[in-house]
Amino acid sequence: MAIARIAATVFLPLPLLFGTAVAAMAACPQELAVYRGADGIGALEFTGGGAGMHSEMRLIFTGVEPVTIYLSHDDELDQAVAMLPLNCPEGDVTGAELAACLVYEGPVYAIDRDSKAAGLPVTGNDAAETLMLPGLASALWGNPQFDGAGPKDRPAELFEISGCQE
C-alpha cells in the first residue's frame, strides 16, 4: 500500500505537467510555431509572411542548408498551399521559370488529436498540433535540385509541434 501511495505521489503529476506543456504549445500562435518531423527527421519553423504570401516556413535538416517554403491561400481549394522553390533565377521570374525550379507544391493539412484533417490555422489562431505535407518526402529525397546536398534520410511528411518562438 505504501508503494502505491508513493507511486501516486511521484507519477500523478507527470501527466498533469505533460498536459500543461501541450496546452502551452497549443496556445502558441500558428505564425510562431516550431515543428519536428514525426520520425525525428527534419523540422519546420514558421518565419512570418513575405509579400503577398500567407506565411513562410523554414525547412531544416541536419547537415543541409535551411530552405524556405512559401505558403499562400488557394482560393479554389480554400486552403493553404506550400511551395518550395530551389535554385530559382533572381528577380522577376516567369511562370515557366518558377515551374522549372519548384521542388514541391502541395496542400498543408492540420491534423488534430482525433486524426481529422483541417486547413492550416490562420495567423493569430492557435497552432495546429500536427502538420501534414503530403508528397513532400518523394519531392525532396534525392531531388537533383539539391545538387547532392539534400536530406540524407527520407524526409517526414508529418510534423508535430515542438515549440513556440515567443
N, C-alpha and C positions, 0 to 999 in steps of 0.2 A: 504494500500500500504506500509506504514512504517513497518507494521508487516511482510510483505513478504520480505522486504529488510533485516530486522533483522534476520529472519529465514534463508535467503540465506547466510548471513554473518556467522551465527553461525553453520549451518548444512552442508553447502557445503564442508568445509574442512574435515569433518569426513570420507566420502568415500575416499577422497584422502589419508588421514592418514591410513585408513584400507588397501587401495591398496598398499601403501608403505610397510606396515608390511608384507603383503602377499608376495610382491616382495622380501623383505629381507629374509624371510624364504625360498622362492623358490631358492634363491641364496646359501642356505646352502648346503654343500656337503652331499651326502647321508650318508656317514660314520659318520657324526656328528649330524644327525637329531634326534629329540625327538618327539614322537607322543603321543597323548592321545586317549583313547577309544572314538569312536564317540558318545557313550551313556554316556560318563563321567566315565566309569568304566575301570580302568587299564591304563597302559602306556607302551610304548616301547621306549627304549633308545639304540641307536647304540653304541657299545663299541670297535670297531676295530676288527681286524682279529686274529684268532688263527692259529695254524699250519695247513696248508693245507685247511683252510676254507676261504670262500669269505669274511665273516664278522661275527660279533656276535651282539646279541641284549640282553638287559636285559628286562624281562617281569616283570612289577611291579604292584602289587595290594595292596591296603591299608590293613595293618594287616597281610600280607603274606611275607615271605622271598622272595626277588627277585630271579628269576631263569634265567638261560642263555639259549637262543635259538641260535643254531648254524646254520649259513647259508652256503650253498655250491651251486655250479653251477652244475645242472644236464645236462650233455651233450646231453642225449637222448631227454629231454624235452626242452632243450635250454633255461632254466630259473632258477632263484634262488629257492631253496627248503629249508624250515625251518625244523629243527629237535630239539625237546625239550626232552632230556633225564632227568630222575629224579631218584635219588637213585641208580645210576649205581655203579658197583664194581669199585674199584680204579685200576689204571694201565691199561695194555693192556686187552682189552675185546674181546671176540669172537663175531661173528655176532649174534649168538643166545642170548648171554648175553645183547648185545645192544638192540636187538629187544624186550627183556623182560622188559627193563627199558625205552623204548622210549614211551613217553606220547603222543607226537604229531609229525607228519611228513606230510608236505604238501607244495604246491607252495605258493610263495609270489607274489601278484599282486600289481602293482602301478595303481591307478585309477586317471584319470585326471578330469578336470572340466566338461568335456562332458560325464562323466561316462564310458569312454573307458578304458579297462584293457590293461596293457602292463607289461613287465617284470620289475623287480626291477632295478633302475638305478645302474650302476656300480660305483665303488669307484672313487671319483673325480668329478662325474657328479652331477648336481643339484638334491636335494632330491625330492622325489615324494610328492605330496600334501596329498594323502591318500594311505594307505596300506590296503590290504585285505588278511587275512589269513583264507581261507575257512576251516570250520570244527574245528577251534580252540576252540570255545565255548563248543561244545559237548565233545571234548577230555579232557578239563580241569575241567569243572564244575562237582564236586562230584567225581573226579577221586580218587580211593583209594591210588594211589601212594603218594598223599599229606598227607596221614595219618590224615585226618580231619583238616589239616591246610591250605587247598586250598582256592581259591576265594569264598567268601560268596555269591556274586551275580553272575548271568550269565555273563561270560566274553564277551567282544566285539570281533568281527572279523574284524571290520573296525576301523582303527586308523588314525586320522587326525594330520597333522604336527602341533606342538605347540611350537617348539623352535629349537634352534641350540646350540650346545655345544662350539661354538667358543669363 
